[in-house]
Amino acid sequence: MKTNRHKFIWLFVSLLAIQAPSFGQNKQLEKGFKSIFNGTSLQGWEGDPAYWRVEDGRIIGEITPQTLLKRNTFLIYRGSQPADFELKAEFKISKGGNTGINYRSEELLPDLPLALKGYQADIDGEIRYTGQNYEERGRTTLAYRGEIVSVNEQTDAAMKTNLRAFSKNNAWLPRVVTGSLGNIDSLKTAIKSEDWNEVHLVIKGKRLQHFVNGILMSDVTDLDQVNGKASGWLGVQVHVGPPMKVEFKNIRIKNLK
């Protein structure tokens, strides 16, 4: 009986191993989420192949000494222009790299193909900016890592063409820090250097929350109806600067009603 019982236990464990989904499959099976990257190609995305490719189930964005950039360029998801949503993805970036995930963004056509203007979940290899909310080609920094911010309502449409006058030291002036999520450097310790991290964006109405590795890093309520956006393109970035490499995998989205 003892021998038979042991055989039964090993059979049960073996069946569990066969039936258990992999880590990546678990990500895709989260309730309400759907994958927006098939793991094998850039189908559904558009970007410059000089900088973007797929390897081993990962989107790779890379700048080499031979492909240095004159301006930031994006890989844009063409499947939808989401409004209220959650997005989850894993990323790994080289030490000197600079990237981000743009959302509710607009294209700058025809002048700047594959360029986006809009909210960005900032990511960098030195972990100076990772987790903050930065508006690419717009109002600059809306919230640094560790900040809860309310962006003041604006009514003057002319402000849209004179953003520099309302920005200082690369941060938007009409904003109020209303609370703290923790010290900017202490939060940094939760982010792994040159290793895999998970970013989770919760974007609903005027509230924009950026999580990294399950920790809320910035929380913005954007009351500015002149400059804010309610929907738009998603995209990932490679930034002007030295050679760098960023990798993304397990990218999935959940639409919120």
VEXNUKE-384840 format. One record per residue: x, y, z of N, C-alpha, C, CB in turn; residue number from 1. Coordinates in steps of 0.2 Angstrom, whole numbers, plus 5000, padded with zeros to 4 digits. Atoms other than C-alpha are relative to their C-alpha. Glycine has a CB too. Layout:
<sites>
SITE n.c1 n.c2 n.c3 ca.c1 ca.c2 ca.c3 c.c1 c.c2 c.c3 cb.c1 cb.c2 cb.c3 num
SITE    X    Y    Z     X     Y     Z    X    Y    Z     X     Y     Z NUM
...
</sites>
This chain:
<sites>
SITE n.c1 n.c2 n.c3 ca.c1 ca.c2 ca.c3 c.c1 c.c2 c.c3 cb.c1 cb.c2 cb.c3 num
SITE 5004 4994 5000  5000  5000  5000 5004 5006 5000  4995  5000  5006   1
SITE 4996 4994 5000  5014  5012  5004 5003 5002 4993  5006  4999  5005   2
SITE 4997 4999 5007  5022  5009  4987 4995 5003 4995  5003  4994  4997   3
SITE 5006 4997 5005  5005  5012  4978 4999 5007 5002  4994  4996  5001   4
SITE 5002 4993 4998  5002  5028  4988 5005 5005 4997  5000  5000  5008   5
SITE 4995 4996 5003  5019  5035  4983 4999 5001 4992  5007  4997  5002   6
SITE 5001 4999 5007  5015  5031  4965 4995 5004 4998  4999  4993  4997   7
SITE 5005 4996 5001  4999  5039  4966 5002 5008 5001  4994  4999  5005   8
SITE 4997 4993 4998  5007  5055  4974 5004 5003 4994  5004  5000  5006   9
SITE 4996 4998 5006  5020  5056  4960 4996 5001 4994  5005  4995  4999  10
SITE 5005 5000 5005  5006  5053  4947 4996 5007 5000  4996  4994  4999  11
SITE 5004 4993 4999  4996  5068  4954 5004 5006 4999  4997  5000  5007  12
SITE 4995 4995 5001  5011  5079  4955 5002 5001 4993  5006  4999  5004  13
SITE 4999 5000 5007  5015  5075  4937 4995 5003 4996  5002  4993  4997  14
SITE 5005 4997 5003  4998  5079  4931 4999 5007 5001  4993  4996  5002  15
SITE 5000 4992 4998  4998  5096  4940 5005 5003 4996  5001  5001  5007  16
SITE 4994 4997 5004  5015  5100  4931 4998 5001 4993  5006  4996  5001  17
SITE 5002 4999 5007  5007  5096  4914 4995 5005 4999  4998  4993  4998  18
SITE 5006 4995 5001  4991  5106  4917 5002 5007 5002  4995  4997  5004  19
SITE 4999 4993 4998  4999  5121  4926 5002 5004 4995  5005  5000  5006  20
SITE 4998 4995 5006  5000  5136  4914 5007 5003 5002  4995  5005  4999  21
SITE 4994 4996 4999  5017  5145  4912 4999 5007 5003  5004  5000  4994  22
SITE 5000 4993 4997  5021  5162  4920 4997 5004 4995  5007  5002  5002  23
SITE 5003 4995 5005  5017  5171  4904 4993 4998 4998  5004  4999  4993  24
SITE 5007 5002 5001  5001  5161  4901 4996 5003 5006  4999  4993  5000  25
SITE 5004 4997 4994  4995  5166  4919 4999 5008 4999  5004  4999  5006  26
SITE 5001 4993 5001  4998  5184  4914 4994 5001 4995  5006  5003  4997  27
SITE 5005 4999 5005  4987  5182  4899 4993 4998 5002  5002  4996  4993  28
SITE 5007 5003 4997  4973  5173  4909 4997 5005 5005  5001  4993  5002  29
SITE 5003 4995 4995  4970  5188  4921 4994 5002 4997  5005  5006  5001  30
SITE 5007 4998 5002  4952  5192  4921 4999 5007 4997  4996  5000  5006  31
SITE 5002 4994 5004  4947  5205  4908 5006 5003 4996  4998  5005  5005  32
SITE 4994 4998 5004  4965  5207  4901 5001 4996 4994  5006  4999  5004  33
SITE 4998 5004 5007  4970  5203  4883 5007 5002 4998  4995  5002  4995  34
SITE 4993 4998 5002  4987  5202  4876 5000 5004 4994  5004  4993  4998  35
SITE 4999 4996 5006  4992  5215  4863 5007 4999 4997  4999  5008  5002  36
SITE 4993 5002 5004  5009  5207  4858 5000 4993 5000  5006  5003  5004  37
SITE 5000 5007 5001  5009  5190  4850 5006 4996 5002  4998  4999  4993  38
SITE 4993 5004 4998  5027  5186  4855 5004 4998 4995  4998  4994  5005  39
SITE 4997 5003 5006  5032  5182  4838 5002 5005 4995  4997  4994  4997  40
SITE 5000 4995 5005  5030  5198  4827 4998 5006 5003  4997  4998  4994  41
SITE 5002 4994 4998  5026  5216  4828 4993 5001 4996  5005  5006  4998  42
SITE 5006 4999 5003  5009  5213  4820 4995 5004 5005  4996  4993  4999  43
SITE 5004 4995 4996  4997  5227  4826 5004 5006 5003  4997  4996  5006  44
SITE 4996 4995 4997  5011  5238  4830 5004 5004 4994  5006  4998  5005  45
SITE 4997 4997 5005  5020  5251  4819 5006 5004 5003  4996  5005  4996  46
SITE 4994 4997 4998  5038  5257  4821 5006 5000 4995  5003  4998  5007  47
SITE 4994 5000 5005  5055  5260  4812 5004 4993 5002  5004  5006  5001  48
SITE 4996 5006 4999  5063  5243  4810 5007 5001 5001  4999  4995  4994  49
SITE 4993 4998 4998  5080  5251  4812 5001 5000 5008  5002  5007  4997  50
SITE 4999 5000 4992  5076  5252  4831 4995 4995 5003  4997  5007  5002  51
SITE 5005 5005 4997  5062  5239  4834 5000 4993 4997  4993  5003  5000  52
SITE 5000 5007 5003  5062  5220  4832 4997 4996 5006  5007  4998  4998  53
SITE 5003 5005 4995  5055  5204  4841 5006 4995 5001  4994  4997  4998  54
SITE 4995 5006 4999  5067  5191  4849 4998 4997 5006  5007  5003  5001  55
SITE 5001 5004 4995  5063  5177  4860 4994 5002 5004  5006  4999  5005  56
SITE 5006 4998 4997  5045  5183  4864 5000 5007 5003  4998  4995  5005  57
SITE 4999 4993 4997  5051  5201  4868 5000 5005 4994  5006  5000  5004  58
SITE 4999 4995 5005  5049  5217  4859 5007 5004 5003  4994  5005  5001  59
SITE 4993 4996 4999  5067  5225  4858 5000 5006 4997  5006  4995  4997  60
SITE 4999 4994 5003  5070  5243  4856 5007 5001 5001  4996  5006  5003  61
SITE 4993 4999 4999  5088  5247  4853 5003 5005 4996  5004  4993  4998  62
SITE 4996 4995 5004  5100  5261  4848 5007 4998 5000  4999  5007  5003  63
SITE 4993 5002 5000  5117  5256  4842 5004 5006 4998  5001  4994  4994  64
SITE 4996 4995 5002  5132  5267  4838 4999 5002 4992  5007  4998  5000  65
SITE 5001 4998 5008  5127  5266  4819 4993 5003 4999  5000  4993  4996  66
SITE 5007 4998 5001  5108  5271  4823 4999 5005 5005  4996  4994  5000  67
SITE 5001 4995 4995  5110  5286  4834 4994 5004 4998  5006  5004  5002  68
SITE 5006 4996 5002  5094  5296  4835 5001 5008 5000  4994  4998  5005  69
SITE 5000 4993 5000  5091  5314  4831 4993 5003 5004  5000  5003  4993  70
SITE 5006 4998 4996  5073  5314  4840 4998 4993 5002  4995  5004  4996  71
SITE 5003 5006 4997  5064  5301  4850 4995 4997 4995  4996  5002  5006  72
SITE 5004 5003 5005  5055  5288  4840 4996 4994 5004  5004  4997  4995  73
SITE 5005 5004 4997  5040  5276  4845 4998 4994 4996  4994  5004  5002  74
SITE 5004 5006 5003  5033  5259  4842 4993 5001 5002  5003  4993  5002  75
SITE 5007 4998 4998  5014  5263  4841 4996 4994 4999  4998  5006  4996  76
SITE 5005 5006 5000  5001  5250  4845 4994 5003 4996  4997  4998  5007  77
SITE 5005 4997 5004  4988  5252  4831 4993 4996 5001  5002  4998  4993  78
SITE 5006 5004 4999  4974  5240  4838 4995 5004 5003  5002  4995  5005  79
SITE 5005 4996 4997  4965  5254  4847 5003 5006 5003  4996  4996  5006  80
SITE 4997 4994 4997  4966  5271  4855 4996 5000 5007  4998  5007  4996  81
SITE 5004 5001 4994  4960  5267  4873 4999 5006 5004  5003  4995  5004  82
SITE 5002 4995 4995  4952  5279  4885 5001 4998 5007  4993  5003  4999  83
SITE 4999 5002 4993  4950  5271  4902 5002 4993 4999  4993  5001  5004  84
SITE 4997 5007 5001  4960  5255  4904 5005 4999 5006  5004  5000  4993  85
SITE 4994 5002 4996  4973  5246  4914 5005 4996 4995  4998  4995  5006  86
SITE 4995 5003 5004  4989  5241  4906 5006 4997 5004  5003  5005  4995  87
SITE 4995 5003 4997  5002  5228  4912 5005 4998 4995  4997  4994  5005  88
SITE 4995 5002 5004  5019  5224  4905 5006 4999 5004  5001  5005  4994  89
SITE 4994 5001 4997  5036  5218  4910 5005 5004 4996  5002  4993  5001  90
SITE 4994 4997 5004  5052  5228  4905 5006 4999 5003  4998  5008  5000  91
SITE 4993 5000 4998  5070  5227  4906 5004 5005 4996  5004  4993  5000  92
SITE 4996 4994 5003  5082  5242  4902 5007 5000 5002  4996  5006  5001  93
SITE 4992 5000 4999  5101  5244  4900 5001 5006 5004  5004  5001  4993  94
SITE 4999 4995 4995  5109  5255  4913 5000 5008 4997  5007  4999  5002  95
SITE 5000 4993 5002  5111  5271  4902 4993 5001 4995  5006  5001  4995  96
SITE 5005 5000 5004  5094  5268  4893 4994 5005 5003  4997  4994  4999  97
SITE 5005 4995 4999  5079  5280  4892 4994 4998 4996  5002  5007  4999  98
SITE 5006 5003 5004  5061  5274  4887 4994 5003 5004  5000  4993  4999  99
SITE 5006 4998 4997  5043  5276  4892 4994 4996 4997  4999  5007  5001 100
SITE 5006 5002 5003  5026  5270  4889 4995 5006 4999  4996  4994  5004 101
SITE 5004 4995 5001  5015  5283  4881 4993 4997 4999  5002  5004  4993 102
SITE 5007 5002 5000  4996  5283  4882 4996 5006 4999  4997  4996  5006 103
SITE 5005 4994 5002  4981  5294  4877 5004 5005 4996  4997  5003  5007 104
SITE 4995 4996 5003  4994  5301  4865 4997 5002 4993  5007  4997  5000 105
SITE 5002 4998 5007  4992  5310  4848 5006 5000 4996  4997  5007  4999 106
SITE 4994 5000 5004  5003  5308  4833 5001 5007 4997  4999  4995  4994 107
SITE 4998 4993 5002  5013  5323  4826 5001 4999 4992  5006  5002  5003 108
SITE 5000 5001 5007  5009  5319  4808 4998 5007 4997  4996  4995  4997 109
SITE 4995 5004 5005  5014  5324  4794 5007 5002 5002  4999  5001  4993 110
SITE 4993 4997 4999  5029  5333  4801 5005 4995 5004  5000  5006  5005 111
SITE 4995 5004 4997  5036  5320  4813 4997 4993 5001  5001  5002  5008 112
SITE 5003 5007 5000  5031  5302  4809 5003 4996 5006  5002  4996  4993 113
SITE 4999 5005 4994  5031  5289  4823 5003 5004 5006  5006  4995  4998 114
SITE 4999 4996 4994  5032  5303  4836 4993 5001 5003  5003  5007  4998 115
SITE 5006 5000 4996  5019  5304  4850 5001 5006 5005  4999  4994  5004 116
SITE 5000 4995 4995  5014  5318  4861 4994 4998 5005  4998  5007  4997 117
SITE 5005 5002 4995  5005  5314  4877 5003 4997 5007  4995  4995  4997 118
SITE 4998 5002 4994  5006  5306  4894 5005 4994 4999  4994  4997  5004 119
SITE 4995 5006 5000  5021  5294  4898 5001 4998 5007  5006  5003  4996 120
SITE 4997 5003 4994  5025  5282  4911 5007 4999 4999  4996  4993  5001 121
SITE 4993 4999 5001  5043  5286  4912 5004 4994 5003  5003  5007  5003 122
SITE 4996 5006 4998  5056  5272  4913 5008 5002 4998  4998  4994  4996 123
SITE 4993 4999 5002  5075  5274  4913 5005 4995 5004  5002  5008  5002 124
SITE 4996 5005 4997  5090  5263  4917 5004 5002 5006  5006  4999  4995 125
SITE 4997 4998 4994  5097  5274  4930 4995 5001 5006  5004  5007  4999 126
SITE 5006 5000 4996  5080  5274  4939 5000 5007 5004  5001  4994  5006 127
SITE 5001 4993 4998  5080  5293  4941 4993 5002 4999  5005  5005  4996 128
SITE 5007 4997 5002  5063  5295  4933 4995 4994 5000  5000  5003  4993 129
SITE 5005 5006 5000  5055  5277  4933 4994 5001 5005  5004  4994  5001 130
SITE 5006 5000 4996  5037  5278  4939 4997 5007 5000  5002  4999  5007 131
SITE 5003 4993 5001  5034  5297  4936 4996 5000 4994  5006  5005  5000 132
SITE 5005 4999 5005  5021  5304  4925 5003 5006 4996  4993  5002  5002 133
SITE 4997 4995 5004  5029  5314  4911 4996 5001 4994  5008  4999  4998 134
SITE 5004 4999 5007  5020  5322  4896 5005 5002 4995  4995  5006  5001 135
SITE 4996 4999 5005  5030  5320  4881 4998 5005 4995  5001  4993  4996 136
SITE 5002 4995 5004  5031  5335  4870 4994 5005 5002  4999  4998  4993 137
SITE 5006 4997 4998  5018  5343  4881 5002 5004 5007  4995  4996  5002 138
SITE 4999 4996 4994  5018  5350  4899 5006 4998 5005  4993  4999  5004 139
SITE 4994 5003 4996  5034  5340  4905 4997 4996 5006  5004  5006  5002 140
SITE 5002 5005 4994  5033  5332  4922 4994 5003 5003  5006  5001  5005 141
SITE 5006 4999 4996  5016  5331  4930 5001 4998 5007  4994  4997  4996 142
SITE 4999 5002 4993  5021  5321  4945 5007 4996 5000  4994  4995  5002 143
SITE 4994 5004 4999  5038  5315  4951 4998 4993 5004  5005  5004  5004 144
SITE 5001 5007 4996  5040  5297  4959 4999 5002 5007  5006  4996  4999 145
SITE 5001 4998 4993  5032  5298  4976 4995 5005 5001  5006  5001  5004 146
SITE 5004 4994 4999  5020  5312  4972 4992 4998 4998  5002  5006  4996 147
SITE 5007 5000 5002  5001  5313  4972 4998 5007 4998  4995  4998  5006 148
SITE 5000 4993 5003  4997  5328  4961 4993 5001 4997  5005  5001  4995 149
SITE 5005 4998 5003  4982  5338  4956 5002 5005 4995  4994  5003  5005 150
SITE 4999 4995 5005  4984  5347  4939 4995 5005 4999  5002  4997  4993 151
SITE 5005 4995 5000  4975  5363  4939 4996 5001 4994  5003  5007  5002 152
SITE 5004 4999 5006  4960  5366  4928 5002 5007 4996  4993  5001  5002 153
SITE 4998 4994 5004  4964  5378  4913 4994 5001 4995  5006  4998  4996 154
SITE 5006 4998 5005  4951  5387  4902 5003 5004 4994  4995  5004  5004 155
SITE 4998 4996 5005  4962  5398  4891 5003 4995 4994  5006  5005  5002 156
SITE 4998 5005 5006  4964  5388  4874 5007 5002 4997  4995  5000  4995 157
SITE 4994 4998 5002  4979  5399  4870 5006 4997 5003  5000  5008  5000 158
SITE 4995 5003 4996  4989  5390  4883 5003 4994 4996  4998  4998  5007 159
SITE 4998 5006 5003  4990  5375  4872 5006 5001 4995  4995  4997  4996 160
SITE 4995 4998 5005  5002  5384  4860 5006 5004 5004  4998  5004  4995 161
SITE 4995 4997 4996  5013  5392  4874 5001 4996 5007  4997  5007  5002 162
SITE 4999 5004 4994  5017  5378  4886 5006 5001 5003  5000  4993  4998 163
SITE 4993 4999 4997  5035  5383  4889 4999 5006 5005  5005  5002  4995 164
SITE 5000 4994 4995  5029  5399  4898 4997 4997 5007  4995  5005  4997 165
SITE 5003 5003 4994  5020  5387  4911 5004 4994 5003  4993  4998  4999 166
SITE 4995 5006 4997  5035  5375  4914 5006 5003 5002  5001  4995  4994 167
SITE 4994 4998 4997  5050  5377  4924 5004 4994 5003  5000  5006  5006 168
SITE 4996 5006 4998  5065  5365  4927 4997 4994 4998  5001  5001  5008 169
SITE 5003 5006 5003  5056  5353  4916 4994 4997 5004  5005  4994  5000 170
SITE 5006 5002 4997  5040  5352  4927 4995 5006 4999  5002  5000  5008 171
SITE 5006 4996 5001  5023  5359  4925 4998 5004 5006  4994  4996  4998 172
SITE 5002 4996 4994  5019  5374  4936 4993 5000 5002  5002  5007  4998 173
SITE 5007 5000 4997  5000  5374  4937 4998 4993 5003  4995  5002  4994 174
SITE 5001 5007 4996  5001  5358  4948 5000 5001 5007  5004  4994  4997 175
SITE 5000 5000 4993  4998  5355  4966 5002 4993 5003  4994  5003  5003 176
SITE 4998 5007 4997  5007  5341  4976 4995 5000 5006  5007  5000  5002 177
SITE 5005 5001 4995  4992  5335  4987 5002 4995 5005  4994  4999  4997 178
SITE 4998 5006 4995  5001  5320  4996 5006 4997 4997  4994  4995  5000 179
SITE 4994 5004 5002  5015  5308  4996 4999 4993 5000  5006  5002  5006 180
SITE 5000 5007 5000  5017  5290  4992 5006 4997 5002  4999  4998  4992 181
SITE 4994 5002 4997  5034  5289  4999 5006 5004 4997  5002  4993  4999 182
SITE 4994 4996 5002  5052  5296  4997 5002 4998 4993  5006  4999  5005 183
SITE 4998 5001 5007  5058  5297  4979 5006 4995 5000  5002  5006  4996 184
SITE 4994 5005 5000  5074  5287  4983 4998 4994 5004  5006  5004  5004 185
SITE 5002 5006 4997  5066  5275  4995 4996 4996 4995  4996  5001  5006 186
SITE 5004 5004 5005  5054  5270  4981 5004 4997 4995  4994  5005  4997 187
SITE 4996 5002 5005  5068  5268  4970 5003 4993 5001  5006  5005  4999 188
SITE 4997 5006 4998  5074  5253  4980 4996 4994 4998  5001  5000  5007 189
SITE 5004 5005 5002  5059  5243  4974 5000 4998 4993  4992  5002  5002 190
SITE 4999 5001 5007  5064  5244  4956 5007 4997 4998  4999  5007  4996 191
SITE 4994 5004 5001  5077  5232  4949 5004 5003 4994  4998  4993  4999 192
SITE 4995 4998 5005  5092  5238  4939 5002 4995 4995  5006  5004  5003 193
SITE 4998 5005 5006  5095  5229  4922 4997 4993 5001  5008  5000  5000 194
SITE 5004 5006 4999  5082  5216  4927 4993 5001 4998  5001  4998  5007 195
SITE 5007 4999 5002  5064  5213  4924 4996 5003 5006  4997  4993  4998 196
SITE 5005 4997 4996  5051  5224  4932 4993 5000 4997  5002  5007  5002 197
SITE 5007 5000 5003  5032  5225  4930 4997 5007 5001  4995  4995  5003 198
SITE 5004 4994 5000  5023  5241  4926 4993 4999 4999  5003  5005  4994 199
SITE 5007 5001 5000  5005  5243  4929 4997 5007 5000  4997  4996  5006 200
SITE 5003 4994 5001  4995  5258  4923 4992 4999 5001  5001  5003  4993 201
SITE 5008 5000 4999  4977  5262  4929 4998 5007 4998  4999  4998  5008 202
SITE 5002 4993 5003  4970  5276  4919 4993 5000 4999  5003  5000  4993 203
SITE 5007 5000 5000  4952  5280  4922 4998 5007 5002  4997  4996  5006 204
SITE 5002 4993 5000  4944  5297  4919 5006 5005 5001  4995  5001  5007 205
SITE 4995 4995 5000  4955  5311  4925 5006 4997 5005  4997  5006  5003 206
SITE 4995 5002 4995  4965  5300  4937 5005 4995 4996  4997  4996  5006 207
SITE 4994 5004 5003  4982  5292  4931 5005 4997 5005  5003  5005  4994 208
SITE 4996 5003 4995  4991  5280  4942 5005 4995 4997  4995  4996  5005 209
SITE 4994 5004 5003  5008  5272  4938 5003 4996 5006  5005  5005  4997 210
SITE 4997 5005 4995  5013  5256  4948 5006 4997 4997  4995  4995  5002 211
SITE 4994 5005 5002  5030  5247  4947 5001 4995 5005  5006  5005  4999 212
SITE 4999 5006 4995  5032  5230  4955 4995 5000 5005  5007  5000  5002 213
SITE 5005 5000 4995  5015  5232  4963 5000 5006 5005  5000  4994  5004 214
SITE 5000 4994 4996  5019  5249  4971 4998 5006 4997  5007  5001  5004 215
SITE 5003 4994 5003  5010  5265  4967 5006 5005 5000  4994  5003  5003 216
SITE 4994 4996 5001  5024  5277  4961 4998 5007 4999  5005  4998  4995 217
SITE 5002 4993 5001  5014  5292  4955 4992 5000 4999  5004  5004  4994 218
SITE 5007 5000 5000  4996  5297  4956 4998 5007 4998  4997  4998  5007 219
SITE 5002 4993 5003  4989  5312  4945 4993 5000 4999  5004  5001  4993 220
SITE 5007 4999 5002  4972  5319  4944 5001 5006 4995  4995  5002  5006 221
SITE 4999 4994 5005  4972  5330  4928 4994 5003 4999  5003  4997  4994 222
SITE 5006 4996 5001  4959  5343  4928 5000 5005 4995  4998  5004  5007 223
SITE 4999 4995 5005  4966  5353  4914 4997 4997 4993  5008  5000  4998 224
SITE 5003 5002 5006  4954  5351  4899 5002 5003 4994  4992  5001  5001 225
SITE 4997 4997 5006  4964  5362  4888 5005 4995 4997  5002  5007  5001 226
SITE 4995 5004 5003  4979  5351  4887 5000 4992 5002  5006  5002  5004 227
SITE 5001 5007 4999  4973  5334  4894 4997 4997 4995  4996  4999  5007 228
SITE 5003 5004 5006  4968  5320  4883 4996 4994 5004  5005  4997  4996 229
SITE 5004 5006 4998  4954  5307  4886 5001 4994 4997  4992  5002  5000 230
SITE 4998 5007 5003  4960  5294  4874 5005 5002 4995  4993  4998  4996 231
SITE 4995 4999 5005  4973  5291  4861 5005 4994 4999  5005  5006  5002 232
SITE 4996 5006 5002  4987  5280  4855 5005 4998 5006  5005  5002  4994 233
SITE 4995 5002 4996  4998  5269  4865 5007 4999 4996  4998  4993  5003 234
SITE 4993 5001 5004  5017  5267  4861 5005 4999 5005  5001  5006  4995 235
SITE 4994 5000 4996  5034  5263  4868 5005 5003 4997  5002  4992  5002 236
SITE 4995 4995 5002  5049  5274  4866 5007 4997 5000  4999  5006  5003 237
SITE 4993 5000 4999  5067  5274  4862 5002 5007 5000  5004  4996  4995 238
SITE 4999 4993 4999  5075  5291  4867 5007 5002 4998  5000  5001  5008 239
SITE 4994 4997 5002  5088  5302  4860 5006 4999 5005  5000  5007  4998 240
SITE 4995 5001 4995  5105  5298  4868 5005 4995 4998  4997  4998  5007 241
SITE 4995 5005 5002  5119  5285  4869 4997 4993 4998  5005  4999  5006 242
SITE 5002 5007 5002  5117  5267  4863 4996 4997 5006  5005  4995  4998 243
SITE 5004 5003 4994  5104  5258  4874 4996 4994 4997  4995  5005  5003 244
SITE 5005 5005 5002  5092  5243  4874 4995 4999 5005  5004  4993  4999 245
SITE 5006 5002 4996  5075  5240  4881 4996 4995 4998  4995  5007  5001 246
SITE 5004 5006 5002  5064  5225  4881 4994 5000 5004  5004  4993  5002 247
SITE 5006 5000 4997  5046  5223  4884 4997 4993 4999  4995  5005  4997 248
SITE 5004 5006 5001  5035  5207  4886 4994 5000 5004  5005  4994  5002 249
SITE 5007 5001 4997  5018  5201  4892 4996 5006 5001  5002  4997  5008 250
SITE 5003 4993 5000  5010  5217  4887 4992 4998 4999  5002  5004  4994 251
SITE 5007 5001 5001  4991  5216  4890 4996 5006 5003  4999  4993  5004 252
SITE 5004 4994 4999  4977  5228  4892 4993 4998 5002  4999  5005  4994 253
SITE 5007 5002 4997  4960  5228  4901 4996 5007 4999  5000  4998  5007 254
SITE 5004 4994 5001  4947  5241  4895 4995 5001 5006  4996  5000  4994 255
SITE 5004 4998 4995  4938  5250  4909 4994 5003 4998  5004  5003  5006 256
SITE 5006 4996 5002  4920  5256  4908 4998 5005 5005  4994  4995  4999 257
</sites>
